[in-house]
């Protein structure tokens, strides 16, 4: 689903448990989210694209996503 000329596009891989959202213009992943029926819903935001001074006060919780496979 693409929204707008420079909006977002979504895609899903393999097990279809996570929806990846990317910029439809530059293809950078902005975030991903689990589907509503997931018993442990998660959303992860790609802060590598954010300006550091805008996000420096936000607590970040890291997790090993590969270990969840």
N, CA, C and O atoms as CSV, one atom per row, in Angstrom:
chain,resi,resn,atom,element,x,y,z
A,1,UNK,N,N,0.847,-1.172,0.000
A,1,UNK,CA,C,0.000,0.000,0.000
A,1,UNK,C,C,0.895,1.239,0.000
A,1,UNK,O,O,1.657,1.450,0.944
A,2,UNK,N,N,0.812,2.049,-1.037
A,2,UNK,CA,C,1.567,3.295,-1.090
A,2,UNK,C,C,0.608,4.448,-0.861
A,2,UNK,O,O,-0.469,4.506,-1.454
A,3,UNK,N,N,1.012,5.367,0.010
A,3,UNK,CA,C,0.163,6.512,0.329
A,3,UNK,C,C,0.883,7.776,-0.098
A,3,UNK,O,O,1.946,8.092,0.436
A,4,UNK,N,N,0.322,8.503,-1.050
A,4,UNK,CA,C,0.891,9.775,-1.473
A,4,UNK,C,C,2.138,9.624,-2.331
A,4,UNK,O,O,2.743,8.553,-2.383
A,5,UNK,N,N,2.511,10.688,-2.993
A,5,UNK,CA,C,3.677,10.676,-3.876
A,5,UNK,C,C,4.947,10.323,-3.123
A,5,UNK,O,O,5.755,9.535,-3.615
A,6,UNK,N,N,5.138,10.889,-1.941
A,6,UNK,CA,C,6.313,10.603,-1.119
A,6,UNK,C,C,5.892,10.037,0.223
A,6,UNK,O,O,6.517,10.308,1.249
A,7,UNK,N,N,4.843,9.260,0.210
A,7,UNK,CA,C,4.301,8.694,1.439
A,7,UNK,C,C,5.022,7.439,1.879
A,7,UNK,O,O,6.243,7.338,1.761
A,8,UNK,N,N,4.277,6.504,2.377
A,8,UNK,CA,C,4.847,5.259,2.881
A,8,UNK,C,C,4.362,4.083,2.057
A,8,UNK,O,O,3.343,4.150,1.369
A,9,UNK,N,N,5.116,3.015,2.148
A,9,UNK,CA,C,4.779,1.765,1.497
A,9,UNK,C,C,5.004,0.682,2.539
A,9,UNK,O,O,5.889,0.823,3.383
A,10,UNK,N,N,4.235,-0.389,2.504
A,10,UNK,CA,C,4.395,-1.450,3.486
A,10,UNK,C,C,4.685,-2.774,2.789
A,10,UNK,O,O,4.303,-2.988,1.638
A,11,UNK,N,N,5.363,-3.648,3.504
A,11,UNK,CA,C,5.564,-4.995,3.000
A,11,UNK,C,C,5.727,-5.966,4.159
A,11,UNK,O,O,6.035,-5.575,5.285
A,12,UNK,N,N,5.515,-7.235,3.857
A,12,UNK,CA,C,5.552,-8.296,4.862
A,12,UNK,C,C,6.411,-9.431,4.307
A,12,UNK,O,O,6.313,-9.762,3.126
A,13,UNK,N,N,7.256,-10.030,5.156
A,13,UNK,CA,C,8.111,-11.152,4.759
A,13,UNK,C,C,7.570,-12.459,5.303
A,13,UNK,O,O,6.721,-12.470,6.195
A,14,UNK,N,N,8.051,-13.530,4.776
A,14,UNK,CA,C,7.878,-14.913,5.209
A,14,UNK,C,C,6.718,-15.263,6.111
A,14,UNK,O,O,5.631,-15.578,5.627
A,15,UNK,N,N,6.929,-15.212,7.418
A,15,UNK,CA,C,5.920,-15.686,8.370
A,15,UNK,C,C,4.742,-14.733,8.545
A,15,UNK,O,O,3.773,-15.065,9.227
A,16,UNK,N,N,4.818,-13.571,7.944
A,16,UNK,CA,C,3.729,-12.581,7.962
A,16,UNK,C,C,3.306,-12.174,9.365
A,16,UNK,O,O,2.119,-11.996,9.638
A,17,UNK,N,N,4.294,-12.027,10.259
A,17,UNK,CA,C,4.006,-11.587,11.617
A,17,UNK,C,C,4.325,-10.117,11.825
A,17,UNK,O,O,3.830,-9.504,12.771
A,18,UNK,N,N,5.152,-9.540,10.947
A,18,UNK,CA,C,5.613,-8.160,11.104
A,18,UNK,C,C,5.393,-7.408,9.798
A,18,UNK,O,O,5.699,-7.911,8.716
A,19,UNK,N,N,4.860,-6.199,9.915
A,19,UNK,CA,C,4.668,-5.330,8.755
A,19,UNK,C,C,5.741,-4.243,8.791
A,19,UNK,O,O,5.828,-3.483,9.755
A,20,UNK,N,N,6.549,-4.173,7.746
A,20,UNK,CA,C,7.578,-3.157,7.633
A,20,UNK,C,C,7.026,-1.960,6.884
A,20,UNK,O,O,6.344,-2.112,5.871
A,21,UNK,N,N,7.322,-0.768,7.385
A,21,UNK,CA,C,6.850,0.461,6.757
A,21,UNK,C,C,8.081,1.231,6.299
A,21,UNK,O,O,9.008,1.462,7.076
A,22,UNK,N,N,8.079,1.625,5.032
A,22,UNK,CA,C,9.232,2.326,4.464
A,22,UNK,C,C,8.790,3.570,3.732
A,22,UNK,O,O,7.632,3.690,3.333
A,23,UNK,N,N,9.717,4.498,3.556
A,23,UNK,CA,C,9.474,5.700,2.773
A,23,UNK,C,C,9.329,5.290,1.311
A,23,UNK,O,O,10.204,4.617,0.767
A,24,UNK,N,N,8.238,5.688,0.678
A,24,UNK,CA,C,7.997,5.320,-0.706
A,24,UNK,C,C,8.931,6.057,-1.661
A,24,UNK,O,O,9.032,5.693,-2.832
A,25,UNK,N,N,9.608,7.084,-1.173
A,25,UNK,CA,C,10.518,7.865,-2.027
A,25,UNK,C,C,11.949,7.331,-1.956
A,25,UNK,O,O,12.571,7.117,-2.997
A,26,UNK,N,N,12.484,7.112,-0.749
A,26,UNK,CA,C,13.892,6.718,-0.611
A,26,UNK,C,C,14.081,5.264,-0.183
A,26,UNK,O,O,15.214,4.785,-0.141
A,27,UNK,N,N,13.006,4.554,0.134
A,27,UNK,CA,C,13.018,3.147,0.541
A,27,UNK,C,C,13.575,2.878,1.936
A,27,UNK,O,O,13.730,1.712,2.300
A,28,UNK,N,N,13.880,3.889,2.723
A,28,UNK,CA,C,14.376,3.671,4.084
A,28,UNK,C,C,13.247,3.156,4.974
A,28,UNK,O,O,12.124,3.659,4.923
A,29,UNK,N,N,13.560,2.147,5.790
A,29,UNK,CA,C,12.580,1.627,6.743
A,29,UNK,C,C,12.378,2.676,7.833
A,29,UNK,O,O,13.343,3.113,8.460
A,30,UNK,N,N,11.138,3.078,8.059
A,30,UNK,CA,C,10.843,4.034,9.124
A,30,UNK,C,C,10.510,3.323,10.425
A,30,UNK,O,O,10.907,3.761,11.505
A,31,UNK,N,N,9.767,2.205,10.309
A,31,UNK,CA,C,9.415,1.420,11.490
A,31,UNK,C,C,8.824,0.090,11.056
A,31,UNK,O,O,8.552,-0.144,9.879
A,32,UNK,N,N,8.634,-0.770,12.044
A,32,UNK,CA,C,7.859,-1.978,11.787
A,32,UNK,C,C,6.925,-2.205,12.957
A,32,UNK,O,O,7.124,-1.682,14.054
A,33,UNK,N,N,5.903,-2.996,12.695
A,33,UNK,CA,C,4.910,-3.270,13.730
A,33,UNK,C,C,4.367,-4.671,13.544
A,33,UNK,O,O,4.301,-5.184,12.427
A,34,UNK,N,N,3.975,-5.290,14.660
A,34,UNK,CA,C,3.331,-6.593,14.574
A,34,UNK,C,C,1.859,-6.357,14.256
A,34,UNK,O,O,1.353,-5.244,14.395
A,35,UNK,N,N,1.194,-7.397,13.838
A,35,UNK,CA,C,-0.220,-7.289,13.516
A,35,UNK,C,C,-1.059,-7.327,14.786
A,35,UNK,O,O,-0.602,-7.804,15.824
A,36,UNK,N,N,-2.267,-6.831,14.704
A,36,UNK,CA,C,-3.145,-6.684,15.876
A,36,UNK,C,C,-3.348,-7.992,16.642
A,36,UNK,O,O,-3.476,-7.978,17.867
A,37,UNK,N,N,-3.376,-9.107,15.940
A,37,UNK,CA,C,-3.650,-10.381,16.615
A,37,UNK,C,C,-2.439,-10.940,17.369
A,37,UNK,O,O,-2.561,-11.962,18.045
A,38,UNK,N,N,-1.296,-10.304,17.269
A,38,UNK,CA,C,-0.100,-10.758,17.985
A,38,UNK,C,C,-0.325,-10.638,19.490
A,38,UNK,O,O,-0.712,-9.569,19.961
A,39,UNK,N,N,-0.092,-11.716,20.266
A,39,UNK,CA,C,-0.314,-11.653,21.716
A,39,UNK,C,C,0.669,-10.724,22.425
A,39,UNK,O,O,0.378,-10.258,23.527
A,40,UNK,N,N,1.819,-10.445,21.825
A,40,UNK,CA,C,2.795,-9.511,22.382
A,40,UNK,C,C,3.108,-8.441,21.335
A,40,UNK,O,O,4.174,-8.481,20.720
A,41,UNK,N,N,2.194,-7.482,21.121
A,41,UNK,CA,C,2.396,-6.488,20.064
A,41,UNK,C,C,3.655,-5.655,20.296
A,41,UNK,O,O,3.983,-5.301,21.429
A,42,UNK,N,N,4.347,-5.353,19.209
A,42,UNK,CA,C,5.571,-4.548,19.262
A,42,UNK,C,C,5.569,-3.561,18.106
A,42,UNK,O,O,4.956,-3.794,17.064
A,43,UNK,N,N,6.256,-2.475,18.314
A,43,UNK,CA,C,6.553,-1.536,17.247
A,43,UNK,C,C,7.997,-1.100,17.464
A,43,UNK,O,O,8.417,-0.859,18.596
A,44,UNK,N,N,8.737,-1.001,16.395
A,44,UNK,CA,C,10.129,-0.565,16.471
A,44,UNK,C,C,10.308,0.593,15.497
A,44,UNK,O,O,9.870,0.522,14.349
A,45,UNK,N,N,10.942,1.637,15.953
A,45,UNK,CA,C,11.137,2.842,15.139
A,45,UNK,C,C,12.614,2.973,14.794
A,45,UNK,O,O,13.477,2.787,15.652
A,46,UNK,N,N,12.899,3.289,13.550
A,46,UNK,CA,C,14.266,3.476,13.087
A,46,UNK,C,C,14.716,4.898,13.438
A,46,UNK,O,O,14.452,5.838,12.688
A,47,UNK,N,N,15.386,5.050,14.563
A,47,UNK,CA,C,15.848,6.368,14.995
A,47,UNK,C,C,17.171,6.770,14.362
A,47,UNK,O,O,17.651,7.879,14.593
A,48,UNK,N,N,17.767,5.887,13.569
A,48,UNK,CA,C,19.026,6.241,12.903
A,48,UNK,C,C,18.821,7.370,11.905
A,48,UNK,O,O,19.784,8.031,11.516
A,49,UNK,N,N,17.593,7.597,11.490
A,49,UNK,CA,C,17.313,8.677,10.539
A,49,UNK,C,C,16.928,9.973,11.249
A,49,UNK,O,O,16.803,11.010,10.597
A,50,UNK,N,N,16.739,9.938,12.550
A,50,UNK,CA,C,16.313,11.121,13.302
A,50,UNK,C,C,17.514,11.988,13.676
A,50,UNK,O,O,18.634,11.499,13.825
A,51,UNK,N,N,17.254,13.267,13.822
A,51,UNK,CA,C,18.295,14.178,14.267
A,51,UNK,C,C,18.512,13.956,15.760
A,51,UNK,O,O,17.558,13.957,16.538
A,52,UNK,N,N,19.765,13.765,16.156
A,52,UNK,CA,C,20.085,13.365,17.527
A,52,UNK,C,C,19.522,14.315,18.576
A,52,UNK,O,O,19.030,13.857,19.606
A,53,UNK,N,N,19.579,15.610,18.349
A,53,UNK,CA,C,19.097,16.551,19.359
A,53,UNK,C,C,17.583,16.467,19.560
A,53,UNK,O,O,17.075,16.899,20.595
A,54,UNK,N,N,16.865,15.922,18.594
A,54,UNK,CA,C,15.413,15.792,18.724
A,54,UNK,C,C,15.005,14.560,19.523
A,54,UNK,O,O,13.906,14.518,20.076
A,55,UNK,N,N,15.875,13.562,19.588
A,55,UNK,CA,C,15.506,12.309,20.252
A,55,UNK,C,C,16.408,11.970,21.438
A,55,UNK,O,O,16.274,10.891,22.015
A,56,UNK,N,N,17.305,12.846,21.807
A,56,UNK,CA,C,18.289,12.537,22.847
A,56,UNK,C,C,17.652,12.279,24.215
A,56,UNK,O,O,18.255,11.587,25.035
A,57,UNK,N,N,16.475,12.802,24.486
A,57,UNK,CA,C,15.835,12.611,25.786
A,57,UNK,C,C,14.911,11.410,25.853
A,57,UNK,O,O,14.273,11.185,26.882
A,58,UNK,N,N,14.825,10.635,24.785
A,58,UNK,CA,C,13.912,9.494,24.742
A,58,UNK,C,C,14.631,8.242,25.245
A,58,UNK,O,O,15.733,7.926,24.795
A,59,UNK,N,N,14.000,7.535,26.178
A,59,UNK,CA,C,14.556,6.271,26.650
A,59,UNK,C,C,14.434,5.233,25.546
A,59,UNK,O,O,13.386,5.113,24.910
A,60,UNK,N,N,15.505,4.486,25.319
A,60,UNK,CA,C,15.519,3.476,24.276
A,60,UNK,C,C,15.659,2.106,24.918
A,60,UNK,O,O,16.510,1.903,25.784
A,61,UNK,N,N,14.833,1.179,24.496
A,61,UNK,CA,C,14.914,-0.201,24.970
A,61,UNK,C,C,15.371,-1.048,23.789
A,61,UNK,O,O,14.677,-1.132,22.775
A,62,UNK,N,N,16.522,-1.669,23.917
A,62,UNK,CA,C,17.074,-2.513,22.862
A,62,UNK,C,C,16.642,-3.953,23.088
A,62,UNK,O,O,16.528,-4.408,24.227
A,63,UNK,N,N,16.405,-4.657,22.004
A,63,UNK,CA,C,16.125,-6.075,22.109
A,63,UNK,C,C,16.749,-6.786,20.925
A,63,UNK,O,O,16.985,-6.190,19.875
A,64,UNK,N,N,17.010,-8.060,21.111
A,64,UNK,CA,C,17.636,-8.874,20.081
A,64,UNK,C,C,16.530,-9.524,19.262
A,64,UNK,O,O,16.039,-10.597,19.613
A,65,UNK,N,N,16.143,-8.876,18.178
A,65,UNK,CA,C,15.072,-9.397,17.332
A,65,UNK,C,C,15.392,-10.737,16.707
A,65,UNK,O,O,14.499,-11.556,16.491
A,66,UNK,N,N,16.662,-10.964,16.416
A,66,UNK,CA,C,17.063,-12.247,15.822
A,66,UNK,C,C,16.773,-13.390,16.782
A,66,UNK,O,O,16.414,-14.484,16.346
A,67,UNK,N,N,16.923,-13.155,18.077
A,67,UNK,CA,C,16.664,-14.196,19.065
A,67,UNK,C,C,15.188,-14.586,19.118
A,67,UNK,O,O,14.841,-15.650,19.630
A,68,UNK,N,N,14.326,-13.725,18.591
A,68,UNK,CA,C,12.889,-14.012,18.604
A,68,UNK,C,C,12.476,-14.936,17.471
A,68,UNK,O,O,11.346,-15.424,17.442
A,69,UNK,N,N,13.404,-15.181,16.526
A,69,UNK,CA,C,13.062,-16.029,15.366
A,69,UNK,C,C,12.933,-17.481,15.748
A,69,UNK,O,O,12.652,-18.321,14.893
